């Protein structure tokens, strides 16, 4: 007797992350599968970002291509909510400021924590929602009082889980360390460079000066470049409260007119900062570089310096670009060194470009705010000669340090940038073809030199910035890793971050390992310990860097939208910077970008096309700006 063929049962359960809409419905996003629609009545208490299990609705019962019902919340996304407190007598609600999260949090009177109506607060969830009831919680922090200046940025900071202040134990440790003075014991086995002409070049408002430079011409015609980095590891003890907090933060975050520092300011702006006319402990990478830009000899040592000047980018640029007489007179005691640095930086830049290093040189916006933190000016800031000079010196130092310790085969944290995906390169080739730009090479084995040649060929073209940005978007994101896998964008085989230990944890931890090697303390036990420590530091720092970049973008979009609120109805020249199914993006010369919805388009538009737009709306709460392209007839 033949057996009946058993029917294959179609799976009815799926797992994914719920992405909710303000109106209550949402979609379950799967890693490898079609999105699943979930109606408001089928959420069963799931909140935005939760990992959920859904049961699929039979196709004949659904109006959607794929619909489901949440049957179980596997993992909660939120532990606390940042939002606005709405007080209503004996109870209240915290309304999330994140528009992607439509779930209000019910607050009983006993848990108001002195919050008043309209205050920006943090509410810890004590009971998650279900099919019938809202989430409940208690207010744990009042971020800002209603209408308080700067509350908008403060909310974004806390939404990312970041803090502008430090725990009391961290502050106490930092305050204690800040009282230290450099004595003879600190100078043991350190190279004394205090009589050399060493100085810093930074932005005018910078206070955490962690790198200084020196230069001289050797008798053989080569350059002796010194890059001297603050020895932060001398003050941040491994495993202490400061160290744990620095690892947790991973990086300093720069937000227009405020900084969320990795280390308390009493350290980052004080004893760790290479302030002029003060003795400072440093790690120095001193390189002999020939006229071709090759490092033919180098040494990495513990040192002590005394910066002779605190220079700013614009002043140094005016000297090198314009031979400014007044500034040249002011800095006559280091004028020869400044010009020698300009000479060497040009050599290093030329060599790097010849190797294929990518330099997108994209416009960056400078946003000026008034006392109420209202944006009053947004302009493009040019990368001038001095900015590029310091960039070249930091790059060559980072590359030299990475190669040195790679060959020592000890645990280390490298900066890694992998080759682009073949699919991305194929898409780029097709995109460039539309502009008549040749893509010479195979998408599955692209060399940075080929892309660098394309970028150089765009100089002066109206679509230069747009195409540069598209090429940049095809790149993978750089990250921190414990394997030296090279940096595609820089065309470097060896690369690390060594030059900013005040504001980046990877730099701080590799300083510790460098000093352990210099001091002869890199024992087998240390090697085993650092293998674990570097893995943790690399993973944590990659994540906090991504978080910082997202926050910086959010704050910039917020302030740009605030700036355009007062310009609704005004007209501007722009360029099409993005084309999507729902509309086109137009970027203004000052980098402000707005969306023109598809319903308002009268014809197709191409990337890089020049257009004139009218500002229809600006919504800071959504970080959104809406434009309307003015048709040719109206312009006439």
Residue, then its C-alpha position, 0 to 999 in steps of 0.5 A: x500500500x502506497x503512503x499518502x504524500x504529507x503536505x508541507x506545512x507553511x510556517x505561521x510564525x515569524x520573528x523580527x523587530x517591530x517598527x511602529x507608526x504614530x497612528x498605532x500600526x507597524x511593521x515587523x522587519x525581518x533580517x531575511x524576509x518580507x516586512x509583516x504588517x501589524x494593525x493597532x489592535x494586533x500589537x498586544x502591547x509591543x512597543x517600537x523596537x521590540x523583538x517580537x514573535x508574530x503569527x501570520x494571518x492567512x492570506x484570504x483574511x488579510x488585505x495586506x500582502x503579508x499581515x500578522x498578529x503579535x503573539x509574544x514580545x521576546x525582548x524589550x527595546x526600551x527600559x526608559x522613555x525620554x519625553x514631555x510630562x503632561x500633568x493631569x491632577x493625580x496622574x500624568x503621562x510622559x509623551x515620548x519625544x521620539x515620534x517613532x514611539x507612539x506609546x505614552x507612559x502612565x505616571x501615578x502622582x507618587x512618582x512625579x518626582x517634582x516634575x511639572x507640566x511641560x517638563x522634559x523628563x526620563x521615565x523608567x518603565x515599571x509595567x509594560x503595556x498589554x492588549x488593554x492597558x498602557x505602559x506605566x512608569x516613574x519619573x527618574x530625572x527632570x532633564x529640563x524645565x518647560x521652555x528651558x534653553x537648550x532642552x531640545x539638544x538635552x532631550x536628544x542626548x538622553x534619548x541616546x542614553x548619554x549623559x552630560x554629567x559624570x557620576x560622583x565617584x568619577x568626578x571625585x577621582x578626576x578632581x583628586x588626579x587634577x591636583x597632581x603636579x609633575x615631579x622628578x619621579x614622573x620624568x624618569x626614563x622620559x625624553x626631555x623635549x621641553x627646550x624644543x620648539x613644540x606647539x599646538x594648532x587647533x580650532x579657536x574654541x578647542x580646550x582639549x589639546x591632545x596633540x602638539x607638533x615639532x619639526x626641523x631640517x636635518x643635515x641630510x635634507x630630511x625632515x624630523x617630524x615630531x608628533x607629541x600626544x598627551x599621556x592620558x594613560x598616566x592619569x587614567x588608571x587602568x580599571x578605575x572609575x575614570x577608566x570604566x566611564x571612559x570605556x562606557x562613553x568610548x568617545x567625546x561628542x561635539x554638538x555645535x556649542x557643547x561637548x559631551x566629553x569622554x573624560x571630565x573637563x578638569x582633566x581633558x581641559x586641564x592636566x591632560x591638555x597640552x596647554x602652552x608654557x606648562x610641562x606636560x607628559x606625552x608619548x612622542x612619535x618622532x619620524x625622519x621623513x625624506x623628500x618623497x614622504x617616506x618614513x625612513x626612521x622613527x622612534x616612539x618614546x615616553x616624553x615631556x614637553x612644554x608647548x611654546x605656543x597655542x596656535x589656531x588653524x586660521x592664523x597658520x593658514x593665513x601665514x601659509x596661504x597669504x604670507x600675512x605680515x602681522x601674523x608672521x611677525x607675531x610668530x616670528x620665533x616659530x615662523x621657520x618651523x611653520x613654513x617647514x611644516x607646510x612644505x612637509x605636509x604638501x609632500x605627505x599629501x602628494x604621496x598619499x594621493x599617489x597611493x590612491x587615498x580618497x579625499x572627498x573634501x565634502x562641505x561641512x556646515x558651521x552653525x552659529x547659535x545665539x544665547x537662546x540657542x536659536x541658529x542665526x547663521x549657517x555657512x560652509x566652513x572651508x578646510x584650509x591649509x593648516x587643517x590639512x597640515x595637522x591631518x597629514x601629520x596625524x595620519x603619518x603618525x597613526x600609520x607609523x605607530x600601527x606598523x611598528x606594533x603590528x610587527x611586534x605581534x602584541x594585542x592592539x586596536x587597529x582602525x579598519x576600513x574594508x573594501x566596498x561590497x561588489x553589489x555597491x560597486x556595481x551600482x556605483x558603476x551604473x550610476x557613474x555611467x549616467x553622468x558619462x564618468x568611466x568606471x575603469x576596473x572590476x567591481x569585485x576588486x576595486x582599488x582606491x586609486x581608481x576611485x581617487x582618480x574619479x574624485x579628482x576628475x570631478x573637481x569644478x563640476x556642478x555635480x561634484x559634491x553630489x557624486x562625491x557623496x554617492x561614492x562615499x555612501x558606497x563605502x563600508x563604515x570604518x570600525x575598530x578591530x584587533x586584526x590589522x586588516x588595512x584601511x581602504x579609504x586611506x590606502x594604508x596597509x597599517x592604521x590605528x588611532x593613536x593621536x587623541x587619547x583625551x577623546x577616544x578610548x582606542x587611543x587611550x588603551x593602545x597608549x597603555x600597551x605602548x608604554x608596557x612595551x617601552x617599560x619592558x612590562x609586556x609579560x605573557x600575563x599582560x598579553x593574555x589580559x590585553x587580548x581580552x581588553x582590546x576585543x572589548x574596547x574595539x567593540x564598545x568603541x565602534x558602537x559608541x562612535x556610531x551612536x555619537x555620529x547619529x547624535x551629531x547628525x540629529x542635532x545638526x538636522x534639528x538646528x537646520x530645521x529651526x533655522x528654516x522656520x523663519x524662512x518659510x516662503x523664501x526662495x533659494x537656489x539648490x541642487x538635487x541631492x537625492x532621488x527616491x520613490x517618495x520625492x527628491x532631496x534638494x541641498x542648498x549651498x550652505x548644506x541645508x537639505x529639504x524634501x520635495x514630495x513626489x506629489x509636488x513634482x511635475x517631471x523627473x529630476x536627476x541627481x546634480x540638477x540645479x533647481x530653485x525651491x521655495x521653503x514650504x515648511x520646517x518642523x524641528x520636532x521631526x528634523x524635517x524641511x519641506x521644499x517646493x521646486x519652482x517651475x520654469x514658467x513661474x520663474x519667468 
